[in-house]
Amino acid sequence: MAEHGKDKVGPLRDDELKKRTQREIRADRATPVEEDREPQPSGEDQPVAERAPDTGLTGGTPSGMTAEDVRSRSELARYLGRDLYPADRGTVLETLRDNNAPDRLVSLAARLPEGESYRNVQDIARALGFGVEDHRS
């Protein structure tokens, strides 16, 4: 008979871990694993880090887009991945649901027109009415 120590995981512990994970996913914020990858702010006794000391920062959002457009497109890309394309509306919605995307993104994708094929997330953003980048000349 196998011995079970303190560090063994049983069915009850499995259920508890599953519930905790589901709550974290539905919370629409970074999970502990994702938090480890996010940059940390400067400490209280540390100077604020600048990307380019002694110069002004330029850029931000690409021309033709708002900060919200960039954020939404980035989130869509994160939950859709790269292997999806070409995709239709149904495939986009199914992939978002399978990847536990926030309800806000699923609702956005539900507005996609039927019968269209999307080559990339840029096509999806354009179909949803987001601003898209103007290509440099």
C-alpha positions as CSV (number, residue, x, y, z in Angstrom):
1,M,0.0,0.0,0.0
2,A,1.4,3.4,-0.9
3,E,2.2,5.9,1.8
4,H,0.8,9.4,1.6
5,G,2.8,12.1,3.2
6,K,2.0,15.7,3.9
7,D,3.1,16.8,0.5
8,K,0.9,14.4,-1.4
9,V,-2.1,15.7,-3.3
10,G,-5.4,13.9,-2.9
11,P,-8.8,14.4,-4.5
12,L,-9.9,17.1,-2.0
13,R,-6.7,19.1,-2.5
14,D,-7.1,18.7,-6.3
15,D,-10.6,20.2,-6.1
16,E,-9.4,23.1,-3.9
17,L,-6.6,23.9,-6.2
18,K,-8.9,23.8,-9.2
19,K,-11.4,26.2,-7.5
20,R,-8.6,28.6,-6.6
21,T,-7.2,28.5,-10.1
22,Q,-10.6,29.2,-11.6
23,R,-11.2,32.2,-9.3
24,E,-7.8,33.6,-10.3
25,I,-8.6,33.2,-14.0
26,R,-12.1,34.8,-13.7
27,A,-10.7,37.7,-11.7
28,D,-9.5,39.5,-14.9
29,R,-6.1,40.3,-13.5
30,A,-2.7,38.7,-13.7
31,T,-2.3,35.3,-12.1
32,P,0.6,34.7,-9.7
33,V,2.6,33.2,-12.5
34,E,2.0,36.2,-14.8
35,E,2.8,38.6,-11.9
36,D,6.3,37.2,-11.7
37,R,6.9,38.3,-15.3
38,E,5.6,41.8,-14.8
39,P,8.2,44.6,-14.2
40,Q,8.4,45.7,-10.7
41,P,8.2,49.4,-9.8
42,S,11.2,51.2,-8.2
43,G,11.4,50.8,-4.4
44,E,10.5,53.7,-2.1
45,D,14.2,54.6,-1.6
46,Q,15.1,54.1,-5.2
47,P,15.0,56.8,-8.0
48,V,12.4,56.3,-10.7
49,A,14.0,54.5,-13.6
50,E,13.9,56.4,-16.9
51,R,14.2,54.7,-20.3
52,A,16.2,57.6,-21.8
53,P,17.8,59.8,-19.2
54,D,18.1,63.5,-20.0
55,T,15.7,63.1,-23.0
56,G,12.0,63.4,-23.5
57,L,10.1,60.3,-24.2
58,T,8.3,60.2,-27.6
59,G,5.9,57.7,-29.1
60,G,3.5,55.8,-27.0
61,T,0.6,54.6,-29.1
62,P,1.1,54.3,-32.9
63,S,-0.5,56.9,-35.0
64,G,-4.0,56.0,-36.0
65,M,-4.6,54.2,-32.7
66,T,-5.7,55.1,-29.1
67,A,-4.3,53.5,-26.0
68,E,-7.5,51.5,-25.6
69,D,-7.1,50.2,-29.2
70,V,-3.6,49.0,-28.4
71,R,-4.6,47.4,-25.1
72,S,-7.6,45.6,-26.6
73,R,-5.6,44.4,-29.6
74,S,-2.8,43.2,-27.4
75,E,-5.2,41.3,-25.1
76,L,-6.9,39.7,-28.1
77,A,-3.5,38.6,-29.5
78,R,-2.6,37.1,-26.1
79,Y,-5.7,34.9,-25.9
80,L,-5.9,34.0,-29.6
81,G,-2.2,33.0,-30.1
82,R,-0.5,32.7,-33.5
83,D,-1.6,29.3,-34.7
84,L,-5.2,30.3,-35.2
85,Y,-5.1,32.0,-38.5
86,P,-6.8,32.2,-41.0
87,A,-9.9,32.1,-38.8
88,D,-13.6,32.9,-39.0
89,R,-15.9,34.4,-36.3
90,G,-16.8,31.0,-34.8
91,T,-13.1,30.0,-34.5
92,V,-12.2,33.2,-32.8
93,L,-15.0,32.9,-30.3
94,E,-14.3,29.3,-29.6
95,T,-10.5,30.0,-29.1
96,L,-11.2,32.9,-26.7
97,R,-13.6,30.7,-24.6
98,D,-11.1,27.7,-24.7
99,N,-8.3,30.0,-23.5
100,N,-10.5,31.5,-20.7
101,A,-10.4,35.0,-22.1
102,P,-12.2,37.7,-20.1
103,D,-15.9,38.1,-20.9
104,R,-15.2,41.6,-22.2
105,L,-13.1,40.1,-25.0
106,V,-15.6,37.4,-25.8
107,S,-18.3,40.1,-26.1
108,L,-16.1,42.2,-28.4
109,A,-15.5,39.2,-30.6
110,A,-19.2,38.4,-30.8
111,R,-19.6,41.6,-32.7
112,L,-17.4,40.3,-35.6
113,P,-19.4,39.9,-38.8
114,E,-20.3,36.4,-40.0
115,G,-18.7,35.0,-43.2
116,E,-15.4,36.9,-42.9
117,S,-11.9,35.3,-42.8
118,Y,-9.3,37.0,-40.6
119,R,-5.6,36.6,-41.4
120,N,-4.3,38.1,-38.2
121,V,-5.3,40.0,-35.1
122,Q,-4.9,43.3,-37.1
123,D,-7.8,42.1,-39.3
124,I,-9.9,41.4,-36.3
125,A,-9.1,44.8,-34.7
126,R,-10.1,46.5,-38.0
127,A,-13.4,44.5,-38.2
128,L,-14.2,45.6,-34.6
129,G,-13.7,49.2,-35.5
130,F,-10.4,49.8,-33.6
131,G,-7.9,52.1,-35.0
132,V,-5.0,50.4,-36.7
133,E,-1.4,51.4,-37.3
134,D,-0.5,53.6,-40.2
135,H,2.5,52.1,-41.9
136,R,5.6,54.3,-42.1
137,S,6.7,55.5,-45.5
